Amino acid sequence: MKDVILQLSVRSIRIHFLRSVLAALGIVIGVVAISSMGMMGANMTLSVTEQLSKMGNILLVRAYSGGGGFGGPGSGGDGGSRTTEDFITEAQFKDIQQIAGKYGTVYAIYSQSDTIDVGTKKGRSTIYGLKDEDLPGIVQLSEGAYPRSTTSVVIGPTIADRFGLKVGSKLEIGDPDKGNTTTVRVVGIMAERGISMDINTDSAIIGNQKLFTGIYGGEEQYNQVNVILKDINDSATVKQAILDRMNRKEETVTVQDSSRMLESITSTLGTMTTFVMAIAGISLLVAATSIMNVMMMSVTERIREIGIMRSIGTQKAEVRKMFIYEAGILGVIGAVIGAAFSLAIGYLVVLAMVGSTDYFFTPQSLIYVPSAMIIGIVICLISGVYPAWRASNLDPIEALRAE
């Protein structure tokens, strides 16, 4: 009997083929929309996570300013001598180095925002000062050499392009209108690095600490101490150890954990993906309405057939199954076709929106295809419940009288 009921369901779909195709098309569109949006979100999250994880192992230690805020590197004044007292001292740096040295690289930096003058071009840049021994490990060069004197610097690629500088070029640091400029020679150009949590080198000028303190003073008064961890999982441990040691009597430093930023961005991307998928899911609600409409029309058109089936002893449950099977067949067909289109359309969406398909064939991305298929099939089955219930509860006598 089950085979006969299934055959009747298939027969109904075949007789009303165009109507069934249009109903299944709604499921196809819904599955494609949810899968594509889900894969786009997954690929975006994986791509951003990989990029940020490269700088998620960094702790930034700065002097406690009283407000708990963090100004970015190079957030100093307009050049000249530094006037604020919010610095990390040499003694504090050594304490931090003793605590965190076994977990990774610890180095101190001086930083100041100042005017730079190259011929007729003027602009601003962040000036960094690093110890000679720290430069090779922190700064990567695309050409040239590291500064070894108080008159040489390396510059970021953005600064080089903006001012037309190359190795051997000269520039002035400071405002010539105020008469306090220092001329330095470019001995190296740094490799492009992009956004980073420790120091933003692309638009920066870096010299050794003697050059920096010679211009701005403040010897052994560091703006920031950076800790680059070997293992990102040690971030919480190291952060707490630094705070416990340095703030034992009073708050003297604050520690910013860049891995928290990674978690926050990942969470935000996940929320955005869910929201976009929810919007895409509206198409499945439209498809559900279409499926229910098709099923209700099928019940209305087959009232006499249902009456005959009931009069020869067909049970209510079997009548219900006939319509549930019909809805399920439409759902499966729509979901399978939708899955096939999802792979093609999803690939194009990811390529257009993310710019890379490196993570497209990962489990985190492809899982959205079977998930969307299951959702589509379930919605079809739910849409067929009421029409199936109505069909099974028709009075056989009244059904036989129907024209």
N, C-alpha and C positions, 0 to 999 in steps of 0.2 A: 504493500500500500504506500509506503514511503516513496518508492521509485515512481509510482503513478502520480503522487502529489507533486514531486519534484518536476516530473515531465509536464504536468499541467502549468506549473509556474514558468517553466522555460517556454512553453507554448504561448502563454499570455504575453511574455516579453517579445517573442518573435512576431506575434500578430500585430502588436502595437510597437513596432520596432523604433520608429522615429521618435515617438513620445518617450520611450524608454531611454533612447540615446541622449535626448535632451536632459532627462532627469539625471542620468549618469554623468553628463558633462559638468553639472554643478559640483559633483563629488570630485571630478578630475581637477577642476579649477581650485577647489578648496584644498586638496592634497598638495597641489603644486605651490599654492600660496604659502601654506604653513611650512612645507619642506624648505622652500627657497629662503624664506625669512629666517627660519631656524638655522639653516646652513650658513647664511650670511652672518648672523650673529655669532655663531660658533667660530667661524673663520676669523672674524674681526677680533673676538676675545683671545683666541690662540695667538694671533699675530701680535696684538698689543702686549699680551702677557710675555711673549718671548722677548720683545724689545725692551720692556720695562724690567724684566727679571735680570737683565744684564746690569742694571743699576739699582736693583732692589736689595743688594747686599751692602749698602752704604749707610753708615751712621754719621750724622753731622752734629758735632758738638760745638756749641757757642756759649759765650758768657751769658748768664742770666740777666735779662734786661729789666725785670720787674713786671713786665706785661705778659710774658710768656710767648711773645710773638717771635717769628723768625723772619728777619730780612734776608733777601737773597744775597749771594756772594756779590761783592762789588756794590753794595748798597750804601756806600759811604757818601760823603758830601761832595762838594764841587772841586775837589782837588786841594793841594796844599797840605799843611799839617793836619793830622787827625786830632779831633778835639774830644770825642767821646771816650769814656773810660771802660766801655764794655768790651774787654779783651780777655783772651786766654793767655795767661802768663807762661813763661818758660817752665816754671815749677809745676804748674797745673798740667802743661803738655806732657811733661815727663811722667806724671802720675797716670795720665790717661794712657800713655804709651806702655807703661808697666802693666796696666790692667788688660788692655786690648791687644797688645803686641803679639801674644801667642795665638790670637784668633785671626790675624790678618795684618794688613799694612796700615800703619798709623802715620799721618803726616800733617804738618801745620801749614797754613797759608795766610799770607797777608793779602788784602784786597782793597781796592779803592776805585771809584768811578771818577774819571777825569777827562779833560779835553785832549784831543790829539790833533796835530796840525801837520799835514803833508802838502807842502807847496801852497796851492790856493785852496785846497780842500780841508775842511774842518769837520770834526765829528766828536763823538764820545765813545769811550770804550772802558771796559773793566780792566784795571791793571792788577795783575797778580804777582806776588813775590813768593818763591819757593826756595827751599834749601837746595844747594847744588846736588847733593846726593839723592834728593827725592825726584828731581826732574826726569831722569831717564825712565824711572818706573811709572810715573804718572802721565807724562806727556809723550805722545807718539808723533813723530815727524814724518811728513811726506817728502821733505827735502831739506837740506842744510844740516846744521849742527846745533847743539845745545849751547845756551849762553854761558860763558865762563868769566865774563868781566862785568863791570858796572856800567858799561856803555853798550851792551848787546842784549837783544831780546829775541824771542820767537813770537810769531803772530798767528792768529787763526785764519783759516781760508776765507772766511767772510770778510774780514778786515782787509786781507790781501786783495780780494776782488774789488771791493768797494773803493779802495784808494790806489789801486794799480801798483801795489808793492810787490817786491820780489827779494830774494836773498841779495844782500848788499845795499838795499835801499835804506834811506835815513828818514826818521820822523821825529817830531817834537812832542813830548808829553807835557801837558800843562797849558794854561791859557796865556798866549803871548801878550794879550792886552794887560795882564796883571804882572808881566815881567818875570814870571817864575817858571820858565820852561827848561826841560832837559832833553838834549838831543841824543838819540840812541840809534843803533844800526841793527837792521834785521839780519840775523844769522841763520834763521830757520823758519819754515812754515809748517804749522801743525797739520796733521791729518784730520779730515773732517770727522767729527764725532757725533754731531746731533745733540739732542737734549740730554743732559746728564744731571744727576743729583748733586755731584760733588763740586765740579767747576765747569762752567760753560766756556769751553776753549775756542769755539768756532768764531766768536766775535771778541776775543780777548787778546791781551798782550801780556806775555809772561817773561819776567826777568828773575834773576836770583835775588835773594833777600837783601844783599848789600845794596843793590840798585834801588830796591823799593824803600828801604829805610833811609837811604841817602836822599831820596826825594821827599818822603812823607814822615820820616822819623818813626818813633814807636818801636825801637828794637826790642825783640823778644816779647812783643805784644801782638798776639795773633788774632785775626778776625774769626778764625774758624779752625777746628781740628777735624779731619776726616778719617774715618775708619773704614777700610775696604775689607770686608770679611771674606774668608775663604769659603765659608759655608753659610748660606743665608739663614739656615735654621738656628744659627747662634745669635741672631740679632737681638732677640728678647733678653737672653742671658747677659750679653755684653752691655746692652743698654742699662739693664738694672744694676750691673756691677759698677758701671761708671757713676750712675746717680747715687748709689749707696756710698761710694767712696768720696766723691767730690762734694756731695750735698749733705755730708754727715752732720755738720754743725749748722750750716745755713745754705740756702740755695745759691750756688755759684755758677752752675752750668745748666743748660737744657740740652736734651738729646733728641734729635729728630730721626725717626726710623723710616727710611724710604720704603721698606717692605709694606708699611701700612698704606702708603699711597698706592702700591700695586694692588693690594686687597680692595681698596676703595674703588679704584678704576674698574677692576674686574667685576665687582658687585654692581656698579653702575651699568656696565655693558650688558650684564646678565638681565638686569631689570628692563633695559631698553629692548633687548631681544624678546623678552616675554611680552612686553607691551605691543611690539610690532606683530608678533605671532597672534596675539589676541585680536588685533585688527584684521589680520588675514583670516582668522577663524570665522569672521562674520560671513564670509563667502560660504562656509559650510552650513551656517544657519539658513542661508538662502537656499542652499541645496536641499536641506532637510525639509523645508517648506515645499519645494518642488517634488521631492520624493513622496511626501504625504499626499500631495494633490494628485499625483499619478495613481497612487494606491487607492485613494478614495474614488477616483474615476473608475478604476478597475473594479472595485466592489459594486459601484452603481451599475456598470455595464454587465456585470455577471451575476446579478441577483437571481435570475431564473436558473442559471447553471448551478449556483449555490443551493437553490431550493431542490433541484433534482438530486444533487449529491447528498443532501441531508435526508431526502426521502428514501434513498436506497441504503441508508444506514451509516453514512459517513459521520464520524464523530466531530464535535465542535473543535476539539484539539487539532484534528487533522485539517479542518478548514483554516484554522489559525496558522498552522504550519505552512500551508500553501502560500499565504500572503507574506508571511515572514521570510520564506524562501525567496520569494520574488524580490522583496526589498534587499535581502542579503546578496542575491546575485547581482543586482544593480550596484550595490556597494562594493563588492569584490571587483567587478569589472572596472568601475570608476577608479577604485584605489590602485589597481594594477597599472592602468593606463596613466594615472596621475603620477605614480612612482617613476615610470619610465620618463615622462616629461620632466619630472622634478630634477633628475640627474643632469639633463641637458640645460634646462632653464636655470637651475640653481647654479650650475657652473658659470654661466654667463653673468648671473647676478653677482656672484662672489667676485668674479674677475673685474666687473665694472665698479663695484662698491668698495671692495677691499684692496684691489690692485694686485692681488696675488692669490694663486690657487694651491699654495704649498700644503695647506692643511685640509683641502677639500675631501680627500679620500681617507681621512682619519676617522676612527670610530665616533669621536665627539661630534663630527660634522654629519656623517652618514646616518647616525641614529635617528635623525629627524625624519627620514624617509619612511621607515617602518612605523614610526610613531604616528605620522600623519595618516598612513594607510589604516592603522587600527582605529584612529579617531573617526575617519571617514566611514568605515564599515559599521562601527558602533552607532553612529548618527543615523545611518540608513536603517539599521535594525530598529532603533528607537522610533524612527519615523513610521515604520510599518506596524507598530504595535497597535495603535488605535484602529486603523483600518482593518487589521486582522481580527481584532476583538469585535468590531462592529459586524464584520462578515459572519463570524461564527455565531453571533447572537441573533441573526435574522430568523424570523419565524418561517419554517419550511412552507407552510400553507400559503402565507402571504407572499413569499418569494416565488412560488409556482404561479401565482396569479399575475405576477409582474409582466408587463409587456416588454 
